[in-house]
Structures are given as structure tokens and as C-alpha cells.
């Protein structure tokens, strides 16, 4: 707190008493002074909501009301009555010899990082996108730009949604994965979007009441895995949660991931592939935050397994060809197939992904079984299936119904998650989603008839430099229906020798300025995962062509989210929001 000598003279008391209010500058701050009920009060003149001059507000009964959005503040301490507005900064005052003095640097009640973390929670509780964006921007400014908002949002999302891990936390995990791949402002946009999706997913939902881990700390992986699978099989959510909490407490991360993977793949393509994707995102989010407190995140995944719709119960997987039975038979044979391939090394043959696009499901399953028998790892096999799934998106025929974009996207996100989980654990169960994903690729075959062409390297026919091509691609998002042009421009960018990382940053700019939905947000992050594991030019081209087409099909939108973020950023910079631009 400032000493008496550090106070700055602001104005004459007589002048302030006559006018009732004045705007002064002290210590670099623009301060609104009020003479009210015989006392002198000083507050920051910028309304903390959207920057309107509080000197133009109304003071009555000790309350200051902003005239723009009617935010109300207790004049003496600055506390707001409206959570969307935030508290206003107050400044201690003294009257000496007829003059008003102001402390320009009062001691804060809490450090800025604590204040903005608390405000982030406020924003999530009320689904206030502007408060969330402001909190993310301010936390970044004090060096708490990634871990703090991510941890806060995960804690909130796992606590305040009874149904557990959903699209909100999955989106947040995807945005956290993109964080290091995008420019600074897109980092902040990405976290704002992810946290906002968590808040929306929790809005109006009952909270989650956690179970507790079992008391026996000596339980083996095999025992906990068996119990977890049994409880999931009979849809016993409480029992399954106790098992996974115990596993998280006593086992290393790779073994816990194995248990989750086993439960998520005991049935086929559960919840249209979302369950495996959600489980993978929970694990990837824990990679960012650390696995020391993994129990809540993994427990939140349990309802996605115990309550899941199972593909073998649907007619599409049973008629006219019983592809479910093909998968289940392959699952049962996996221990013997893996044992047969032990000690052998498998190299993916040229054209193997093409075989996975065959019209004969038995031939597809046979190709996968032969590969396992020859020594293929789960990582190799799921990688091949993910390539085939990416092809389905890249060659989606726009003559199909618009909603069918979701069908190929579900397979793509599932296959990408399967590969990520197989890179995490080499258990036998990691092979299962290769078969399930391949059958989903097969069922999507009609959506590539006629297949949209993928330009071969060097054939895109555009001699512009990479920077111009990136801007041209971004402009395709400004007009509906430019799907094929977006794919062509992505291919041309590779032909021009453009940096794939620069193309990712451009796609992120386009994505994060839109009111993008869950699947669009997933799409780019999954494409980046495919890009990161590609080992040749064709492998790097395919996912970015695919996501360019997918995003172009869904944009433009109203871009309300971008307007909110822009307001938050301008407020942080001290720019004026009200009035003429």
C-alpha cells in the first residue's frame, strides 16, 4: 500500500463537490472521481466489462451503474453485482488542505494470475464467452497461458457434467494438441474455444459425484483390467469407475491406458467411434497436464464406455453383410495371430491402404489378419487404416447429402485415435480398432462414388508462390461450396514447395475465426496428427487436402466467436470499443 507521500494530487475538493464527478490522470491511470454522500471515491474509468467510461454512469445509494450494459458496482470497493462485468479497480483517496489525493498503486487483494483464474471459472459457470476470452488473454500475459487455463477447464469439466467426458473436453484436448502448432493469437483463440465448449457442455447439467478407489494398493494390472472389462460389460458405471480410479493410483500410465483401451474396444465402434476418440483425448490431455492426477479425467471417460451404443447391435453392421461377425471373429483370433507373428518384422506393402478400400469386407479382414500373422504391429496396422479413412474424407463426393460429411469424419477421427492409442500401448487389444475402423471405412465406400480426385504431385496447375496459395485457400472459407477448390489449393501448396507447418497455421486461422462445430475443430487436429506421423510426401499431402475440403464444406459461419475474441483482445490492449470505429 502506498504511503501518504506517494499519493498524487487529483483535484480540488470544492470543484469535485460542485461537479459531482471528474476524470483525472494519476500514476498513468485514467480515474473517475465521485463525490457521493459526503465522501470521495475513485475508480478506474474504464468499465471492466467493455470499457465504457464510468464517469458517464449513474451513482445512487452507493451503487455506480454503467450506462452501456447496466453493470453495477459497489462504489467503495468496486465489487460488481453482475458476474459478467468483473469488479472495477478502486483507488484509495485522502482529502488534505482542500485537495483530493489518490493512491495510484494500491495493493491488490490477490495476484493477477489468481484473479484471472477465478474469473475463468466464473466465465465457465455462466458460459460467458467474453469473460473466458479475457481470462485466457490475461493469463497468457502473466505467463500462465497454457497449463493454468487447461488445468482449470479440465477440473471444471470433469466435476460439473454427470455424463462425464464429452465433446467439450474432447474439443479442449484437441485445441491443446494444436497449441504448439499455431501462431500466438491462434493459441489464445484455441484455448478460448476449447474452454468455451467445456462450459457449454456442462451448462444445465447436474454435477458428477465421484466414486473412490479401492483400498487394496497391491492389485495387479491383470486383475484390475479383468474387473474393469467385466463391469463395463454389464454397464456397471460405479464399479468400473472404482476400478479405473484404482488403476490410476497404482499403475504406470501405459498400463492404465491399456485398461481403458480394452474396455473401449470390447464392443465394436462404440458410440459411432466417439468413445475411443474421447478416451484418447483424455490420455493426450493428461500428457499435457501430467498423470499424477489422472483419476478424475479417466473416471469421466467411464460413462462413454458403460453407456455406449454398440455397433454390433445395429443393422448397418449386420445387414446385408455381417461385418460385425467378421470383426468379432478377428478379435477372438488376435492372440494367436500376434503369437504367430512374434519375432517377424512387417513392412507395409505398396498399395496396402488401397486393399483396405476394397468392396469385399472379407478380403479386407483377411489382409489385416495376414499382416498381423506376418508381424505387423498394432501401430503399423492402425496407421494403414487411418490412411484409408483419410482417403475417404479427401475423396468425399459432394453429390452426397451434407450430413454424410459426418459419417466419413467419424471414421477418420476414430482411426486417428486408434493409431494414437496403439502408439501408447502395444497390448493385443490395440489391434482391435484396426479391424473395426477398416469395417467402418468399408461401410463408407458409397460416399466416394464418384470419388473426388486427389491431385497427383505436380498436377495441381497453379504457379503462385506458397504464401499467395495459402491466402487463396483461406479465401475459399469466405464462400460456400468451394470444396474442390480448397483441396486443389492445398495440393498446389505442396507442389510449390510450401511448408506444411505454414499451411497448418493458415488452416488454423481459418478454423478459429469461424463458429466452428465439434467435428470441424476435430478435423484439423486429427489431420495434424496424421501429418506428424507421415513418412513421405504423399502421406503429408493427404490429411491437409482432406481437412481443407472438409472445412471448406462447413464455412463460412456468422463468426460471432471471432467478434467476441476481438473485443477481448482490444480491451486488453486498452483500445476503445464503444463509439464509432
Residue, then its C-alpha position, 0 to 999 in steps of 0.5 A: x500500500x502506498x504511503x501518504x507521500x506517494x499519493x498524487x494530487x487529483x483535484x480540488x475538493x470544492x470543484x469535485x463537490x460542485x461537479x459531482x464527478x471528474x476524470x483525472x490522470x494519476x500514476x498513468x491511470x485514467x480515474x473517475x472521481x465521485x463525490x457521493x454522500x459526503x465522501x470521495x471515491x475513485x475508480x478506474x474509468x474504464x468499465x471492466x466489462x467493455x470499457x465504457x467510461x464510468x464517469x458517464x454512469x449513474x451513482x445512487x445509494x452507493x451503487x455506480x451503474x454503467x450506462x452501456x450494459x447496466x453493470x453495477x458496482x459497489x462504489x467503495x470497493x468496486x465489487x460488481x453485482x453482475x458476474x459478467x462485468x468483473x469488479x472495477x479497480x478502486x483507488x484509495x483517496x485522502x482529502x488534505x488542505x482542500x485537495x483530493x489525493x489518490x493512491x495510484x498503486x494500491x495493493x491488490x487483494x490477490x495476484x493477477x494470475x489468481x484473479x484471472x483464474x477465478x474469473x475463468x471459472x466464473x466465465x465457465x459457470x455462466x458460459x460467458x464467452x467474453x469473460x473466458x476470452x479475457x481470462x485466457x488473454x490475461x493469463x497468457x500475459x502473466x505467463x500462465x497461458x497454457x497449463x493454468x487455463x487447461x488445468x482449470x477447464x479440465x477440473x471444471x469439466x470433469x466435476x460439473x457434467x454427470x455424463x462425464x467426458x464429452x465433446x467439450x473436453x474432447x474439443x479442449x484436448x484437441x485445441x491443446x494438441x494444436x497449441x504448439x502448432x499455431x501462431x500466438x493469437x491462434x493459441x489464445x483463440x484455441x484455448x478460448x474455444x476449447x474452454x468455451x465448449x467445456x462450459x457449454x457442455x456442462x451448462x444445465x447439467x447436474x454435477x458428477x459425484x465421484x466414486x473412490x478407489x479401492x483400498x487394496x494398493x497391491x492389485x495387479x494390472x491383470x486383475x484390475x483390467x479383468x474387473x474393469x472389462x467385466x463391469x463395463x460389460x454389464x454397464x456397471x458405471x460405479x464399479x468400473x469407475x472404482x476400478x479405473x480410479x484404482x488403476x490410476x493410483x497404482x499403475x504406470x500410465x501405459x498400463x492404465x491406458x491399456x485398461x481403458x483401451x480394452x474396455x473401449x474396444x470390447x464392443x465394436x465402434x462404440x458410440x459411432x467411434x466417439x468413445x475411443x476418440x474421447x478416451x484418447x483425448x483424455x490420455x493426450x490431455x493428461x500428457x499435457x497436464x501430467x498423470x499424477x492426477x489422472x483419476x478424475x479425467x479417466x473416471x469421466x471417460x467411464x460413462x462413454x464406455x458403460x453407456x455406449x451404443x454398440x455397433x454390433x447391435x445395429x443393422x448397418x453392421x449386420x445387414x446385408x453383410x455381417x461385418x460385425x461377425x467378421x470383426x468379432x471373429x478377428x478379435x477372438x483370433x488376435x492372440x494367436x495371430x500376434x503369437x504367430x507373428x512374434x519375432x517377424x518384422x512387417x513392412x507395409x506393402x505398396x498399395x496396402x491402404x488401397x486393399x483396405x478400400x476394397x468392396x469385399x469386407x472379407x478380403x479386407x479382414x483377411x489382409x489385416x489378419x495376414x499382416x498381423x500373422x506376418x508381424x505387423x504391429x498394432x501401430x503399423x496396422x492402425x496407421x494403414x487404416x487411418x490412411x484409408x479413412x483419410x482417403x475417404x474424407x479427401x475423396x468425399x463426393x459432394x453429390x452426397x447429402x451434407x450430413x454424410x460429411x459426418x459419417x466419413x469424419x467419424x471414421x477418420x477421427x476414430x482411426x486417428x485415435x486408434x493409431x494414437x492409442x496403439x502408439x501408447x500401448x502395444x497390448x493385443x487389444x490395440x489391434x482391435x480398432x484396426x479391424x473395426x475402423x477398416x469395417x467402418x471405412x468399408x461401410x463408407x465406400x458409397x460416399x466416394x462414388x464418384x470419388x473426388x480426385x486427389x491431385x497427383x504431385x505436380x498436377x495441381x496447375x497453379x504457379x503462385x508462390x506458397x504464401x499467395x496459395x495459402x491466402x487463396x485457400x483461406x479465401x475459399x472459407x469466405x464462400x460456400x461450396x468451394x470444396x474442390x477448390x480448397x483441396x486443389x489449393x492445398x495440393x498446389x501448396x505442396x507442389x510449390x514447395x510450401x511448408x506444411x507447418x505454414x499451411x497448418x497455421x493458415x488452416x488454423x486461422x481459418x478454423x478459429x475465426x469461424x463458429x466452428x462445430x465439434x467435428x470441424x475443430x476435430x478435423x484439423x487436429x486429427x489431420x495434424x496428427x496424421x501429418x506428424x506421423x507421415x513418412x513421405x510426401x504423399x502421406x503429408x499431402x493427404x490429411x491437409x487436402x482432406x481437412x481443407x475440403x472438409x472445412x471448406x464444406x462447413x464455412x463460412x459461419x456468422x463468426x460471432x466467436x471471432x467478434x467476441x475474441x476481438x473485443x477481448x483482445x482490444x480491451x486488453x490492449x486498452x483500445x476503445x470499443x464503444x463509439x464509432x470505429 
